[in-house]
Amino acid sequence: MENREELVRLMEKQVEIEKDQVTRLVELQKRVHTAAAQILLYEMELDSQKHASILSAILKALKGVPLSKTLWDYRIDSYVEEEVAKKELQNHMKMETDILDHIEKEAEQTADHGLKLLLQNISEDEKKHHKILQTIVQYSYEFMP
């Protein structure tokens, strides 16, 4: 069994590291002189902000989850129409597929290596989003007791 106190301590430290990284990346963006470099550093800044927010949300969730349960096992008390939520998740998966197709077409249309790299990064995010949605549907609706 994991040591939850140690895990929480490590996550709290990581939140601070991510916040520090945001500050450093903002300053670094001012020191580079190409648009692609500035945009890629901005992407990293946003990722660090996202990571800090996700870790903070995990820490908040862990406070309510009994030690005997995982985050997938722990249900939040609220009224949820499960079939409506599942359908909305599936619709969002379809939208992610459409977005991915659109971005890949955009990437094919440009010879600009900086733009192509940025679009490929977005494409990878969209693929990751699609996989996340599939996982949510799988664990929340297909394996339901």
C-alpha atoms as one frame of an Amber mdcrd trajectory, in Angstrom:
protein
   0.000   0.000   0.000   1.277   3.464  -0.835   2.209   5.964   1.821  -0.378
   8.660   1.179   1.340  11.282   3.349   4.565  10.894   1.373   2.647  11.019
  -1.901   0.862  14.210  -0.834   4.159  15.778   0.218   5.744  14.935  -3.142
   2.750  16.335  -5.034   2.773  19.552  -3.015   6.456  19.971  -3.850   5.733
  19.294  -7.537   3.029  21.997  -7.545   5.619  24.496  -6.344   8.140  23.300
  -8.954   5.556  23.687 -11.736   4.640  27.193 -10.549   8.312  28.160 -10.487
   8.690  26.726 -13.983   5.856  28.970 -15.207   7.666  32.054 -13.909  10.930
  30.986 -15.525   9.275  30.190 -18.861   7.545  33.589 -18.979  10.937  35.254
 -18.568  12.592  32.947 -21.097   9.956  33.814 -23.706  11.163  37.424 -23.512
  14.732  36.330 -24.284  14.163  34.302 -27.448  13.667  36.045 -30.734  11.769
  33.739 -33.032   8.019  33.390 -33.123   8.167  29.584 -33.111  10.453  29.513
 -30.055   8.233  31.957 -28.157   5.107  29.963 -28.995   6.718  26.650 -28.010
   7.840  28.148 -24.696   4.320  29.501 -24.208   3.007  25.983 -24.802   5.372
  24.728 -22.101   4.208  27.516 -19.779   0.594  26.468 -20.247   1.513  22.821
 -19.670   3.223  23.742 -16.393   0.175  25.761 -15.332  -2.009  22.789 -16.252
   0.197  20.371 -14.336   0.063  22.547 -11.216  -3.726  22.745 -11.487  -4.115
  18.999 -12.034  -1.872  18.181  -9.089  -3.823  20.634  -6.915  -7.070  18.945
  -7.975  -5.599  15.535  -7.146  -4.573  16.774  -3.709  -8.077  18.123  -3.131
  -9.651  14.834  -4.273  -7.342  12.723  -2.123  -8.625  14.496   0.978 -12.067
  12.940   0.394 -10.994   9.497  -0.809 -10.719   6.794   1.859  -7.366   4.988
   1.910  -9.112   1.785   0.805 -10.341   3.302  -2.476  -8.792   4.516  -5.712
  -9.916   7.645  -7.531 -11.837   5.415  -9.987 -13.597   3.621  -7.120 -14.554
   6.743  -5.204 -17.896   8.140  -6.312 -18.781  11.767  -5.784 -22.282  12.181
  -4.436 -24.331  14.049  -7.000 -27.237  13.421  -9.288 -25.852  12.217 -12.589
 -27.824  10.855 -15.494 -25.285   8.227 -16.490 -26.583   7.585 -19.997 -26.698
  11.318 -20.758 -23.148  11.778 -19.478 -21.907   8.749 -21.438 -23.549  10.038
 -24.627 -21.984  13.486 -24.134 -18.552  11.913 -23.622 -18.997   9.906 -26.820
 -20.051  13.062 -28.692 -16.956  14.808 -27.407 -14.821  11.897 -28.643 -16.315
  12.396 -32.109 -15.529  16.128 -31.946 -11.934  15.346 -30.931 -11.621  13.072
 -33.986 -12.933  15.851 -36.238 -10.532  18.371 -34.691  -7.633  15.964 -35.162
  -8.494  15.466 -38.836  -8.673  19.237 -39.328  -5.322  19.884 -37.622  -3.605
  17.139 -39.603  -4.882  18.701 -42.844  -3.537  22.083 -41.714  -0.130  20.536
 -40.970  -0.053  18.966 -44.447  -0.726  22.355 -46.058   2.315  24.154 -44.673
   6.006  23.994 -45.459   6.798  26.189 -42.431   8.648  23.858 -40.061   7.809
  25.951 -36.996   4.099  25.973 -37.798   4.163  22.268 -38.627   5.781  21.497
 -35.254   3.188  23.561 -33.382   0.331  21.867 -35.232   1.868  18.445 -34.552
   1.995  19.300 -30.839  -1.702  20.186 -30.933  -2.374  16.962 -32.832  -0.624
  14.943 -30.121  -2.713  16.705 -27.468  -5.901  15.882 -29.362  -4.869  12.212
 -29.594  -4.210  12.242 -25.859  -7.600  13.871 -25.207  -9.312  11.181 -27.271
  -7.558   8.445 -25.270  -8.530  10.150 -22.003 -12.172  10.241 -23.062 -12.043
   6.564 -24.044 -10.586   5.742 -20.624 -13.299   7.724 -18.843 -16.043   5.902
 -20.742 -14.378   2.553 -20.153 -13.829   2.937 -16.407 -16.935   4.960 -15.625
 -19.559   3.235 -17.757 -18.392  -0.105 -19.165 -17.107  -1.613 -15.914 -19.958
  -0.314 -13.773 -21.180  -2.708 -11.063
